[in-house]
C-alpha cells in the first residue's frame, strides 16, 4: 500500500473514531470529524476511501437534520422517538462503515 494511501486510511479510521466518540459523549468530536472530512476530501478522491468520506459526511448531516427535527418535536411527544431512532441509525452507519473500512472495501459498489 503506498504511503500516502496508508496515511489517508489511518485518517479515515480516526474520523470513524471521532464520530463514534460523538455518539458516546455528544460533543465536539463530530465537528472535528466533519471539518477533517471536508479539508481532506480532495486527497481521498479517486481512492476507495472516497466512499467512506462521503458516507461519513452524509451520516453527519442527516444525523444533525433528524436531531433538529427530534428536538423541535419533543413538545408534541414524538421527538424522543425520533432522537432514539436517529441515535440507532447513526450507530448503525458508524459500525457498517467501520466494518467495510477494516475489510478494505468501499461503502458503495461504484467506488
The first five atom37 places (N, CA, C, CB, O) and aatype in JSON, in Angstrom:
{
  "aatype": [20, 20, 20, 20, 20, 20, 20, 20, 20, 20, 20, 20, 20, 20, 20, 20, 20, 20, 20, 20, 20, 20, 20, 20, 20, 20, 20, 20, 20, 20, 20, 20, 20, 20, 20, 20, 20, 20, 20, 20, 20, 20, 20, 20, 20, 20, 20, 20, 20, 20, 20, 20, 20, 20, 20, 20, 20, 20, 20, 20, 20, 20, 20, 20, 20, 20, 20, 20, 20, 20, 20, 20, 20, 20, 20, 20, 20, 20, 20, 20, 20, 20, 20, 20, 20, 20, 20, 20, 20, 20, 20, 20, 20, 20, 20, 20, 20, 20, 20, 20, 20, 20, 20, 20, 20, 20, 20, 20, 20, 20, 20],
  "atom_mask": [
    [1, 1, 1, 1, 1],
    [1, 1, 1, 1, 1],
    [1, 1, 1, 1, 1],
    [1, 1, 1, 1, 1],
    [1, 1, 1, 1, 1],
    [1, 1, 1, 1, 1],
    [1, 1, 1, 1, 1],
    [1, 1, 1, 1, 1],
    [1, 1, 1, 1, 1],
    [1, 1, 1, 1, 1],
    [1, 1, 1, 1, 1],
    [1, 1, 1, 1, 1],
    [1, 1, 1, 1, 1],
    [1, 1, 1, 1, 1],
    [1, 1, 1, 1, 1],
    [1, 1, 1, 1, 1],
    [1, 1, 1, 1, 1],
    [1, 1, 1, 1, 1],
    [1, 1, 1, 1, 1],
    [1, 1, 1, 1, 1],
    [1, 1, 1, 1, 1],
    [1, 1, 1, 1, 1],
    [1, 1, 1, 1, 1],
    [1, 1, 1, 1, 1],
    [1, 1, 1, 1, 1],
    [1, 1, 1, 1, 1],
    [1, 1, 1, 1, 1],
    [1, 1, 1, 1, 1],
    [1, 1, 1, 1, 1],
    [1, 1, 1, 1, 1],
    [1, 1, 1, 1, 1],
    [1, 1, 1, 1, 1],
    [1, 1, 1, 1, 1],
    [1, 1, 1, 1, 1],
    [1, 1, 1, 1, 1],
    [1, 1, 1, 1, 1],
    [1, 1, 1, 1, 1],
    [1, 1, 1, 1, 1],
    [1, 1, 1, 1, 1],
    [1, 1, 1, 1, 1],
    [1, 1, 1, 1, 1],
    [1, 1, 1, 1, 1],
    [1, 1, 1, 1, 1],
    [1, 1, 1, 1, 1],
    [1, 1, 1, 1, 1],
    [1, 1, 1, 1, 1],
    [1, 1, 1, 1, 1],
    [1, 1, 1, 1, 1],
    [1, 1, 1, 1, 1],
    [1, 1, 1, 1, 1],
    [1, 1, 1, 1, 1],
    [1, 1, 1, 1, 1],
    [1, 1, 1, 1, 1],
    [1, 1, 1, 1, 1],
    [1, 1, 1, 1, 1],
    [1, 1, 1, 1, 1],
    [1, 1, 1, 1, 1],
    [1, 1, 1, 1, 1],
    [1, 1, 1, 1, 1],
    [1, 1, 1, 1, 1],
    [1, 1, 1, 1, 1],
    [1, 1, 1, 1, 1],
    [1, 1, 1, 1, 1],
    [1, 1, 1, 1, 1],
    [1, 1, 1, 1, 1],
    [1, 1, 1, 1, 1],
    [1, 1, 1, 1, 1],
    [1, 1, 1, 1, 1],
    [1, 1, 1, 1, 1],
    [1, 1, 1, 1, 1],
    [1, 1, 1, 1, 1],
    [1, 1, 1, 1, 1],
    [1, 1, 1, 1, 1],
    [1, 1, 1, 1, 1],
    [1, 1, 1, 1, 1],
    [1, 1, 1, 1, 1],
    [1, 1, 1, 1, 1],
    [1, 1, 1, 1, 1],
    [1, 1, 1, 1, 1],
    [1, 1, 1, 1, 1],
    [1, 1, 1, 1, 1],
    [1, 1, 1, 1, 1],
    [1, 1, 1, 1, 1],
    [1, 1, 1, 1, 1],
    [1, 1, 1, 1, 1],
    [1, 1, 1, 1, 1],
    [1, 1, 1, 1, 1],
    [1, 1, 1, 1, 1],
    [1, 1, 1, 1, 1],
    [1, 1, 1, 1, 1],
    [1, 1, 1, 1, 1],
    [1, 1, 1, 1, 1],
    [1, 1, 1, 1, 1],
    [1, 1, 1, 1, 1],
    [1, 1, 1, 1, 1],
    [1, 1, 1, 1, 1],
    [1, 1, 1, 1, 1],
    [1, 1, 1, 1, 1],
    [1, 1, 1, 1, 1],
    [1, 1, 1, 1, 1],
    [1, 1, 1, 1, 1],
    [1, 1, 1, 1, 1],
    [1, 1, 1, 1, 1],
    [1, 1, 1, 1, 1],
    [1, 1, 1, 1, 1],
    [1, 1, 1, 1, 1],
    [1, 1, 1, 1, 1],
    [1, 1, 1, 1, 1],
    [1, 1, 1, 1, 1],
    [1, 1, 1, 1, 1],
    [1, 1, 1, 1, 1]
  ],
  "atom_positions": [
    [[0.86, -1.18, 0.0], [0.0, 0.0, 0.0], [0.89, 1.23, 0.0], [-0.97, 0.0, 1.22], [1.75, 1.37, 0.87]],
    [[0.7, 2.12, -0.96], [1.52, 3.33, -0.99], [1.36, 4.12, 0.31], [1.13, 4.21, -2.2], [0.3, 4.1, 0.94]],
    [[2.42, 4.81, 0.69], [2.45, 5.54, 1.97], [1.34, 6.58, 2.08], [3.79, 6.21, 2.16], [0.74, 6.73, 3.14]],
    [[1.07, 7.32, 0.99], [0.02, 8.33, 1.04], [-1.35, 7.69, 1.29], [-0.01, 9.13, -0.27], [-2.15, 8.23, 2.06]],
    [[-1.61, 6.55, 0.65], [-2.88, 5.87, 0.85], [-2.98, 5.34, 2.28], [-3.04, 4.73, -0.16], [-4.06, 5.35, 2.87]],
    [[-1.87, 4.88, 2.83], [-1.87, 4.39, 4.22], [-2.21, 5.53, 5.18], [-0.5, 3.77, 4.58], [-2.98, 5.34, 6.12]],
    [[-1.64, 6.7, 4.94], [-1.95, 7.86, 5.8], [-3.42, 8.23, 5.7], [-1.09, 9.06, 5.41], [-4.06, 8.54, 6.71]],
    [[-3.97, 8.19, 4.49], [-5.38, 8.51, 4.3], [-6.27, 7.44, 4.94], [-5.71, 8.65, 2.81], [-7.33, 7.75, 5.48]],
    [[-5.84, 6.19, 4.88], [-6.58, 5.1, 5.53], [-6.59, 5.33, 7.04], [-5.95, 3.71, 5.19], [-7.63, 5.2, 7.68]],
    [[-5.44, 5.66, 7.61], [-5.36, 5.95, 9.05], [-6.26, 7.12, 9.43], [-3.91, 6.24, 9.45], [-6.92, 7.1, 10.46]],
    [[-6.27, 8.15, 8.59], [-7.1, 9.32, 8.84], [-8.58, 8.94, 8.82], [-6.81, 10.41, 7.82], [-9.35, 9.4, 9.66]],
    [[-8.97, 8.12, 7.86], [-10.36, 7.68, 7.78], [-10.76, 6.93, 9.04], [-10.57, 6.79, 6.55], [-11.87, 7.11, 9.54]],
    [[-9.87, 6.11, 9.55], [-10.12, 5.39, 10.79], [-10.3, 6.36, 11.97], [-8.97, 4.41, 11.08], [-11.22, 6.19, 12.77]],
    [[-9.46, 7.33, 12.06], [-9.57, 8.33, 13.13], [-10.91, 9.05, 13.06], [-8.41, 9.35, 13.04], [-11.54, 9.3, 14.09]],
    [[-11.35, 9.38, 11.85], [-12.63, 10.06, 11.69], [-13.77, 9.18, 12.18], [-12.85, 10.46, 10.21], [-14.69, 9.67, 12.84]],
    [[-13.73, 7.88, 11.86], [-14.76, 6.98, 12.39], [-14.75, 7.0, 13.92], [-14.54, 5.53, 11.87], [-15.82, 7.02, 14.55]],
    [[-13.58, 6.99, 14.52], [-13.5, 7.03, 15.99], [-14.06, 8.34, 16.54], [-12.05, 6.86, 16.44], [-14.72, 8.35, 17.58]],
    [[-13.81, 9.43, 15.84], [-14.36, 10.72, 16.29], [-15.89, 10.71, 16.24], [-13.8, 11.87, 15.42], [-16.54, 11.22, 17.14]],
    [[-16.45, 10.14, 15.17], [-17.9, 10.04, 15.1], [-18.44, 9.11, 16.18], [-18.34, 9.55, 13.7], [-19.47, 9.4, 16.79]],
    [[-17.77, 8.01, 16.43], [-18.2, 7.1, 17.49], [-18.13, 7.79, 18.85], [-17.33, 5.82, 17.5], [-19.01, 7.6, 19.68]],
    [[-17.11, 8.58, 19.07], [-16.99, 9.32, 20.33], [-18.12, 10.33, 20.47], [-15.63, 10.04, 20.42], [-18.58, 10.6, 21.58]],
    [[-18.57, 10.87, 19.37], [-19.69, 11.81, 19.4], [-20.94, 11.11, 19.95], [-19.97, 12.38, 18.0], [-21.68, 11.69, 20.75]],
    [[-21.18, 9.89, 19.51], [-22.33, 9.14, 19.98], [-22.23, 8.94, 21.5], [-22.43, 7.76, 19.26], [-23.23, 9.05, 22.22]],
    [[-21.04, 8.65, 21.98], [-20.86, 8.4, 23.41], [-20.86, 9.67, 24.24], [-19.56, 7.66, 23.64], [-21.43, 9.69, 25.33]],
    [[-20.25, 10.73, 23.74], [-20.04, 11.93, 24.54], [-20.82, 13.15, 24.05], [-18.59, 12.26, 24.57], [-20.79, 14.2, 24.69]],
    [[-21.52, 13.02, 22.92], [-22.33, 14.12, 22.36], [-21.59, 15.44, 22.43], [-23.66, 14.23, 23.09], [-22.01, 16.36, 23.14]],
    [[-20.52, 15.54, 21.71], [-19.73, 16.76, 21.81], [-19.06, 17.19, 20.54], [-18.72, 16.6, 22.85], [-19.56, 17.0, 19.43]],
    [[-17.92, 17.77, 20.75], [-17.16, 18.44, 19.71], [-16.53, 17.48, 18.71], [-16.08, 19.28, 20.35], [-16.15, 17.9, 17.61]],
    [[-16.42, 16.22, 19.04], [-15.69, 15.3, 18.17], [-16.29, 15.2, 16.77], [-15.63, 13.93, 18.79], [-15.55, 15.07, 15.8]],
    [[-17.6, 15.26, 16.65], [-18.22, 15.19, 15.32], [-17.92, 16.44, 14.52], [-19.74, 15.01, 15.44], [-17.77, 16.37, 13.3]],
    [[-17.82, 17.58, 15.18], [-17.46, 18.83, 14.48], [-16.03, 18.72, 13.96], [-17.62, 20.07, 15.43], [-15.75, 19.11, 12.83]],
    [[-15.14, 18.2, 14.79], [-13.75, 17.99, 14.35], [-13.73, 17.03, 13.17], [-12.87, 17.43, 15.52], [-13.02, 17.27, 12.19]],
    [[-14.5, 15.96, 13.26], [-14.52, 14.95, 12.2], [-15.02, 15.54, 10.88], [-15.39, 13.77, 12.6], [-14.42, 15.3, 9.83]],
    [[-16.11, 16.3, 10.92], [-16.66, 16.83, 9.67], [-15.71, 17.86, 9.05], [-18.04, 17.47, 9.92], [-15.62, 17.96, 7.83]],
    [[-15.03, 18.62, 9.88], [-14.04, 19.57, 9.36], [-12.92, 18.83, 8.65], [-13.47, 20.45, 10.49], [-12.51, 19.22, 7.56]],
    [[-12.42, 17.75, 9.28], [-11.37, 16.95, 8.64], [-11.89, 16.35, 7.35], [-10.87, 15.82, 9.6], [-11.18, 16.34, 6.34]],
    [[-13.13, 15.83, 7.36], [-13.72, 15.28, 6.13], [-13.64, 16.27, 4.98], [-15.16, 14.87, 6.37], [-13.22, 15.92, 3.88]],
    [[-14.06, 17.5, 5.23], [-14.07, 18.49, 4.16], [-12.67, 18.96, 3.77], [-14.9, 19.68, 4.58], [-12.42, 19.2, 2.59]],
    [[-11.77, 19.09, 4.73], [-10.41, 19.53, 4.41], [-9.68, 18.49, 3.57], [-9.63, 19.82, 5.69], [-8.96, 18.84, 2.64]],
    [[-9.85, 17.21, 3.91], [-9.09, 16.13, 3.25], [-9.85, 15.45, 2.11], [-8.71, 15.09, 4.28], [-9.34, 14.5, 1.51]],
    [[-11.03, 15.91, 1.82], [-11.87, 15.29, 0.8], [-11.18, 15.16, -0.55], [-13.14, 16.09, 0.63], [-11.28, 14.11, -1.19]],
    [[-10.49, 16.18, -0.99], [-9.81, 16.13, -2.3], [-8.7, 15.08, -2.32], [-9.23, 17.5, -2.64], [-8.43, 14.48, -3.36]],
    [[-8.07, 14.86, -1.18], [-6.95, 13.91, -1.13], [-7.41, 12.46, -1.27], [-6.19, 14.07, 0.17], [-6.64, 11.62, -1.74]],
    [[-8.63, 12.16, -0.87], [-9.12, 10.78, -0.99], [-9.85, 10.55, -2.31], [-10.04, 10.45, 0.17], [-10.24, 9.42, -2.61]],
    [[-10.05, 11.61, -3.08], [-10.76, 11.48, -4.36], [-10.07, 10.44, -5.24], [-10.82, 12.84, -5.09], [-8.85, 10.45, -5.41]],
    [[-10.87, 9.55, -5.79], [-10.34, 8.53, -6.68], [-9.85, 7.28, -5.98], [-9.24, 9.09, -7.48], [-9.43, 6.33, -6.64]],
    [[-9.9, 7.25, -4.66], [-9.5, 6.06, -3.91], [-10.75, 5.41, -3.31], [-8.47, 6.42, -2.79], [-11.82, 6.01, -3.32]],
    [[-10.61, 4.2, -2.8], [-11.74, 3.53, -2.17], [-12.16, 4.25, -0.89], [-11.39, 2.08, -1.86], [-13.27, 4.02, -0.39]],
    [[-11.3, 5.09, -0.36], [-11.63, 5.85, 0.85], [-12.61, 6.99, 0.57], [-10.36, 6.4, 1.48], [-13.26, 7.49, 1.49]],
    [[-12.7, 7.41, -0.68], [-13.63, 8.48, -1.03], [-15.06, 8.13, -0.63], [-13.56, 8.78, -2.54], [-15.79, 8.98, -0.13]],
    [[-15.45, 6.88, -0.84], [-16.81, 6.48, -0.48], [-17.02, 6.52, 1.03], [-17.1, 5.08, -1.01], [-18.13, 6.78, 1.49]],
    [[-15.97, 6.26, 1.79], [-16.08, 6.35, 3.24], [-16.24, 7.81, 3.69], [-14.83, 5.73, 3.92], [-17.03, 8.1, 4.59]],
    [[-15.53, 8.7, 3.06], [-15.69, 10.12, 3.39], [-17.12, 10.57, 3.07], [-14.67, 10.98, 2.62], [-17.75, 11.26, 3.87]],
    [[-17.62, 10.16, 1.91], [-18.99, 10.51, 1.52], [-19.98, 9.93, 2.54], [-19.31, 9.99, 0.09], [-20.93, 10.6, 2.94]],
    [[-19.76, 8.69, 2.95], [-20.6, 8.01, 3.95], [-20.57, 8.78, 5.27], [-20.12, 6.55, 4.16], [-21.61, 8.99, 5.89]],
    [[-19.38, 9.18, 5.7], [-19.24, 9.91, 6.97], [-19.92, 11.28, 6.9], [-17.75, 10.08, 7.32], [-20.62, 11.67, 7.83]],
    [[-19.72, 11.98, 5.81], [-20.31, 13.31, 5.66], [-21.83, 13.22, 5.66], [-19.82, 13.99, 4.37], [-22.51, 14.0, 6.32]],
    [[-22.37, 12.26, 4.92], [-23.83, 12.1, 4.88], [-24.37, 11.68, 6.24], [-24.22, 11.06, 3.81], [-25.44, 12.15, 6.64]],
    [[-23.67, 10.83, 6.93], [-24.09, 10.43, 8.28], [-24.18, 11.64, 9.18], [-23.12, 9.39, 8.87], [-25.16, 11.8, 9.91]],
    [[-23.17, 12.49, 9.14], [-23.16, 13.69, 9.98], [-24.36, 14.58, 9.69], [-21.86, 14.47, 9.77], [-25.11, 14.93, 10.6]],
    [[-24.55, 14.95, 8.42], [-25.58, 15.93, 8.09], [-26.99, 15.39, 8.3], [-25.42, 16.38, 6.65], [-27.86, 16.12, 8.76]],
    [[-27.22, 14.13, 7.97], [-28.55, 13.57, 8.21], [-28.82, 13.4, 9.7], [-28.7, 12.23, 7.49], [-29.96, 13.58, 10.15]],
    [[-27.8, 13.06, 10.48], [-27.98, 12.96, 11.93], [-28.32, 14.33, 12.51], [-26.71, 12.39, 12.6], [-29.19, 14.44, 13.37]],
    [[-27.64, 15.37, 12.04], [-27.95, 16.73, 12.5], [-29.39, 17.09, 12.15], [-26.96, 17.76, 11.88], [-30.13, 17.6, 12.99]],
    [[-29.78, 16.83, 10.91], [-31.15, 17.13, 10.46], [-32.18, 16.45, 11.36], [-31.34, 16.7, 9.0], [-33.1, 17.09, 11.84]],
    [[-32.02, 15.15, 11.57], [-33.0, 14.41, 12.35], [-32.95, 14.78, 13.83], [-32.78, 12.93, 12.18], [-33.98, 14.72, 14.51]],
    [[-31.8, 15.14, 14.33], [-31.73, 15.62, 15.73], [-32.49, 16.94, 15.89], [-30.25, 15.79, 16.17], [-33.2, 17.13, 16.87]],
    [[-32.32, 17.83, 14.95], [-33.06, 19.1, 15.0], [-34.56, 18.83, 14.95], [-32.64, 20.04, 13.83], [-35.33, 19.39, 15.73]],
    [[-34.98, 17.96, 14.03], [-36.4, 17.62, 13.94], [-36.87, 16.98, 15.25], [-36.66, 16.65, 12.74], [-37.96, 17.29, 15.74]],
    [[-36.05, 16.1, 15.8], [-36.39, 15.46, 17.07], [-36.57, 16.46, 18.19], [-35.34, 14.46, 17.45], [-37.55, 16.4, 18.94]],
    [[-35.62, 17.38, 18.31], [-35.72, 18.39, 19.37], [-36.92, 19.31, 19.17], [-34.44, 19.21, 19.44], [-37.56, 19.72, 20.14]],
    [[-37.21, 19.63, 17.93], [-38.35, 20.51, 17.66], [-39.69, 19.82, 17.92], [-38.3, 20.99, 16.22], [-40.7, 20.49, 18.17]],
    [[-39.71, 18.5, 17.87], [-40.97, 17.77, 18.04], [-41.11, 17.13, 19.43], [-41.09, 16.71, 16.98], [-42.07, 16.4, 19.68]],
    [[-40.17, 17.4, 20.31], [-40.29, 16.86, 21.67], [-41.58, 17.35, 22.32], [-39.08, 17.27, 22.53], [-42.25, 16.61, 23.04]],
    [[-41.92, 18.57, 22.05], [-43.11, 19.16, 22.68], [-44.4, 18.42, 22.3], [-43.23, 20.63, 22.28], [-45.34, 18.4, 23.09]],
    [[-44.45, 17.82, 21.12], [-45.64, 17.07, 20.72], [-45.5, 15.58, 21.01], [-45.91, 17.29, 19.25], [-46.4, 14.8, 20.68]],
    [[-44.41, 15.19, 21.61], [-44.27, 13.82, 22.08], [-43.52, 12.85, 21.21], [-45.57, 13.29, 22.3], [-43.12, 11.79, 21.7]],
    [[-43.31, 13.15, 19.94], [-42.61, 12.19, 19.08], [-41.11, 12.44, 19.02], [-43.18, 12.24, 17.68], [-40.36, 11.64, 18.48]],
    [[-40.68, 13.55, 19.58], [-39.27, 13.92, 19.49], [-38.33, 12.91, 20.1], [-39.05, 15.22, 20.15], [-37.27, 12.63, 19.55]],
    [[-38.71, 12.35, 21.25], [-37.83, 11.36, 21.89], [-37.69, 10.11, 21.02], [-38.38, 10.98, 23.27], [-36.61, 9.52, 20.95]],
    [[-38.78, 9.73, 20.36], [-38.73, 8.59, 19.45], [-37.79, 8.9, 18.27], [-40.14, 8.25, 18.94], [-36.96, 8.07, 17.91]],
    [[-37.94, 10.07, 17.69], [-37.09, 10.47, 16.56], [-35.62, 10.51, 16.99], [-37.52, 11.86, 16.01], [-34.75, 10.03, 16.25]],
    [[-35.34, 11.06, 18.15], [-33.95, 11.11, 18.64], [-33.4, 9.71, 18.87], [-33.87, 11.93, 19.94], [-32.24, 9.45, 18.56]],
    [[-34.21, 8.82, 19.41], [-33.76, 7.44, 19.64], [-33.45, 6.71, 18.35], [-34.79, 6.68, 20.42], [-32.43, 6.04, 18.23]],
    [[-34.36, 6.85, 17.39], [-34.15, 6.21, 16.09], [-32.92, 6.8, 15.4], [-35.41, 6.36, 15.2], [-32.16, 6.08, 14.77]],
    [[-32.74, 8.09, 15.52], [-31.57, 8.75, 14.92], [-30.28, 8.21, 15.54], [-31.65, 10.28, 15.11], [-29.31, 7.96, 14.82]],
    [[-30.26, 8.04, 16.85], [-29.06, 7.5, 17.52], [-28.77, 6.08, 17.03], [-29.25, 7.51, 19.05], [-27.62, 5.75, 16.74]],
    [[-29.79, 5.25, 16.95], [-29.6, 3.87, 16.47], [-29.12, 3.88, 15.03], [-30.92, 3.06, 16.59], [-28.22, 3.11, 14.67]],
    [[-29.7, 4.73, 14.19], [-29.3, 4.83, 12.79], [-27.84, 5.28, 12.67], [-30.22, 5.81, 12.03], [-27.08, 4.73, 11.87]],
    [[-27.45, 6.27, 13.48], [-26.06, 6.76, 13.43], [-25.09, 5.68, 13.88], [-25.9, 8.02, 14.31], [-24.03, 5.51, 13.29]],
    [[-25.45, 4.95, 14.92], [-24.59, 3.84, 15.38], [-24.45, 2.8, 14.28], [-25.17, 3.19, 16.67], [-23.35, 2.32, 14.01]],
    [[-25.57, 2.45, 13.65], [-25.53, 1.51, 12.53], [-24.59, 1.99, 11.43], [-26.94, 1.3, 11.96], [-23.77, 1.22, 10.93]],
    [[-24.7, 3.26, 11.05], [-23.86, 3.81, 9.98], [-22.39, 3.77, 10.35], [-24.27, 5.25, 9.65], [-21.54, 3.45, 9.51]],
    [[-22.08, 4.09, 11.59], [-20.68, 4.08, 12.03], [-20.14, 2.65, 12.03], [-20.54, 4.71, 13.45], [-19.04, 2.4, 11.55]],
    [[-20.91, 1.72, 12.57], [-20.47, 0.31, 12.63], [-20.32, -0.26, 11.22], [-21.46, -0.54, 13.45], [-19.31, -0.89, 10.92]],
    [[-21.32, -0.04, 10.36], [-21.23, -0.55, 8.99], [-20.03, 0.05, 8.26], [-22.54, -0.24, 8.21], [-19.31, -0.65, 7.55]],
    [[-19.82, 1.34, 8.44], [-18.67, 1.98, 7.81], [-17.36, 1.4, 8.3], [-18.7, 3.48, 8.07], [-16.46, 1.13, 7.51]],
    [[-17.25, 1.22, 9.61], [-16.01, 0.67, 10.17], [-15.77, -0.77, 9.7], [-16.04, 0.73, 11.71], [-14.63, -1.14, 9.42]],
    [[-16.82, -1.57, 9.62], [-16.66, -2.95, 9.15], [-16.17, -2.98, 7.71], [-17.98, -3.72, 9.27], [-15.24, -3.73, 7.39]],
    [[-16.77, -2.18, 6.85], [-16.28, -2.12, 5.47], [-14.86, -1.57, 5.42], [-17.22, -1.24, 4.6], [-14.03, -2.04, 4.64]],
    [[-14.58, -0.57, 6.24], [-13.25, 0.02, 6.29], [-12.2, -1.03, 6.64], [-13.21, 1.18, 7.3], [-11.17, -1.14, 5.97]],
    [[-12.46, -1.8, 7.69], [-11.48, -2.81, 8.13], [-11.35, -3.97, 7.14], [-11.87, -3.35, 9.5], [-10.36, -4.69, 7.15]],
    [[-12.37, -4.14, 6.29], [-12.27, -5.14, 5.22], [-11.68, -4.54, 3.95], [-13.65, -5.74, 4.93], [-11.63, -5.2, 2.91]],
    [[-11.23, -3.28, 4.02], [-10.68, -2.57, 2.86], [-11.65, -2.51, 1.7], [-9.39, -3.23, 2.41], [-11.26, -2.64, 0.54]],
    [[-12.93, -2.31, 2.02], [-13.97, -2.24, 0.99], [-14.55, -0.83, 0.96], [-15.09, -3.29, 1.27], [-14.67, -0.17, 1.99]],
    [[-14.9, -0.38, -0.23], [-15.61, 0.91, -0.31], [-17.02, 0.75, 0.23], [-15.64, 1.44, -1.77], [-17.51, -0.36, 0.39]],
    [[-17.66, 1.87, 0.5], [-19.03, 1.84, 1.01], [-20.04, 1.61, -0.1], [-19.36, 3.15, 1.73], [-21.15, 1.14, 0.17]],
    [[-19.69, 1.91, -1.31], [-20.61, 1.8, -2.43], [-19.95, 0.95, -3.51], [-21.01, 3.2, -2.98], [-18.73, 0.94, -3.64]],
    [[-20.76, 0.25, -4.26], [-20.23, -0.6, -5.33], [-19.55, 0.2, -6.43], [-21.35, -1.42, -5.93], [-18.62, -0.29, -7.07]],
    [[-20.0, 1.45, -6.66], [-19.45, 2.25, -7.75], [-18.13, 2.91, -7.36], [-20.44, 3.31, -8.17], [-17.5, 3.54, -8.21]],
    [[-17.71, 2.8, -6.12], [-16.48, 3.47, -5.68], [-15.27, 2.62, -5.91], [-16.56, 3.86, -4.23], [-14.15, 3.04, -5.6]]
  ]
}
